[in-house]
Amino acid sequence: MAGMATHVITGAGSGIGAAVARRLHARGDELVLHARDAGRAKELAAEFPGARTLVGDLAEPAKLSWAFSHQALPDRVDSLLHIAGVVDLGPVGDLTPKSWRHQLDVNLIAPAELTRHFLPQLRTTRGHVVFVNSGAGLRASADWSAYAASKHGLKALADALRAEEHEHGVRVTSVYPGRTASPMQAKVHQQEGKEYDPGEWIDPESVATTILMAVDLPRDAEVNDLTVRPGR
């Protein structure tokens, strides 16, 4: 992506999202950082001077339209990077509708709603939508049913969007990282009852490198699906 571009990013507060935001901020691109509330927005604005923020709770996607109607949305969007996510493990016999709904709302329905809001800008710029999925979006393991279902759905969303928006020049990429050293991974280990050693897993900076490779690829090519696995 040549020249200064504008990127809307969810999940910029930690892990992969923070790594991507730091890279884009360092090279002088314009950032619009999504935050769940005003307090978080203030923290992100302090961490990334010059960045704009956009407030809305991904756990309540039906209210995002109302929240955005009270804020100034960017006129230009070159990329929409869906990196935020939540996970709550448990066997099917124990997971409640509340747990299912929370993961589906944040991991699937909110990205669809955000994409709907920014499609006009993305079509104008022939922009790029990146969905940071998961290995669980390709295969489901015991205790991962709700999370995997949300991520399988995210793959379907990306595939359908790619087919729909190809004629408008909008590129769509799904990235499937394996276990990555992040606060989410620490939570997963806690839920699994395992000791967490971040050195055993992918550095978020490595995943950020793959995301930016896809975003910066010249217009004659498009990365559709990219799997990133631990190298150790």
C-alpha positions, -999 to 999 in steps of 0.1 A, spaced: 0 0 0 19 30 -13 19 63 6 2 72 38 -29 52 44 -57 51 69 -63 19 89 -92 11 112 -80 -15 138 -98 -34 165 -78 -51 192 -50 -25 192 -46 -26 230 -26 -58 232 -11 -88 215 -12 -89 177 -33 -58 174 -9 -37 194 20 -50 173 3 -41 140 -7 -6 154 29 1 165 42 -8 130 17 13 112 21 42 136 59 41 133 57 45 95 34 75 97 1 60 86 -32 73 99 -48 51 126 -84 49 137 -83 26 168 -115 10 180 -121 10 218 -149 -6 238 -154 25 260 -142 61 265 -116 51 291 -100 26 268 -101 51 240 -82 76 261 -55 50 268 -51 42 232 -49 78 222 -21 83 247 -2 53 235 -5 62 198 -2 101 196 -21 114 166 -44 84 163 -81 88 162 -104 66 182 -138 50 176 -158 39 206 -183 10 205 -187 -23 224 -181 -53 202 -200 -74 227 -231 -55 217 -230 -54 179 -266 -43 176 -257 -10 193 -226 -2 172 -246 17 146 -261 39 172 -227 45 188 -211 54 155 -239 78 146 -227 100 175 -191 100 163 -172 112 132 -163 82 110 -132 85 88 -139 97 53 -111 74 40 -104 38 49 -76 19 32 -77 -11 54 -100 -26 81 -81 -49 104 -103 -71 126 -79 -83 153 -100 -82 185 -114 -114 199 -125 -133 230 -123 -169 241 -141 -190 267 -133 -227 267 -155 -255 280 -172 -287 269 -205 -284 250 -223 -299 280 -212 -270 302 -212 -239 279 -242 -216 285 -261 -196 259 -244 -165 274 -210 -178 266 -219 -189 231 -235 -155 224 -206 -135 238 -181 -152 216 -203 -151 185 -211 -114 191 -174 -103 195 -157 -127 171 -182 -129 143 -212 -105 143 -193 -74 153 -167 -78 125 -196 -82 101 -213 -50 114 -180 -30 113 -174 -42 78 -209 -31 67 -202 4 81 -169 8 63 -176 -8 30 -184 24 12 -150 39 21 -132 6 13 -149 5 -21 -138 40 -29 -101 33 -20 -102 -3 -33 -91 -11 2 -84 -43 22 -102 -62 49 -81 -84 71 -98 -109 95 -74 -123 121 -89 -157 125 -73 -187 144 -63 -222 138 -96 -230 155 -113 -215 124 -100 -244 104 -104 -272 129 -123 -277 162 -109 -295 193 -125 -306 225 -135 -277 247 -132 -252 219 -167 -255 204 -181 -220 208 -148 -202 200 -142 -225 170 -178 -220 158 -173 -182 159 -141 -185 139 -155 -210 114 -182 -184 109 -156 -157 105 -140 -177 77 -174 -179 60 -179 -142 63 -145 -135 48 -150 -159 19 -184 -145 11 -172 -109 14 -143 -117 -10 -166 -130 -36 -190 -101 -32 -164 -73 -33 -140 -85 -59 -158 -65 -85 -152 -34 -64 -115 -41 -60 -117 -47 -22 -92 -74 -11 -101 -98 17 -75 -118 37 -80 -143 65 -50 -149 87 -50 -181 109 -23 -177 136 -15 -207 158 -10 -200 195 5 -166 200 21 -151 231 -6 -126 243 -30 -119 272 -56 -141 254 -31 -170 254 -24 -165 291 -62 -168 297 -64 -199 276 -37 -216 296 -54 -206 328 -86 -222 315 -67 -253 305 -50 -255 339 -16 -253 323 15 -233 331 20 -204 306 54 -197 290 52 -170 263 85 -181 249 69 -213 236 45 -195 213 45 -172 183 57 -136 190 29 -112 181 54 -92 160 58 -122 137 20 -123 131 21 -86 125 47 -91 98 25 -115 79 -5 -91 82 14 -62 69 29 -83 41 -7 -90 29 -18 -54 33 13 -40 15 12 -65 -14 11 -47 -48 -23 -45 -64 -16 -72 -90 -19 -99 -63 -40 -108 -33 -34 -131 -3 -67 -149 5 -57 -172 33 -25 -173 54 -17 -198 81 10 -190 107 22 -218 129 46 -218 159 82 -224 146 95 -240 177 
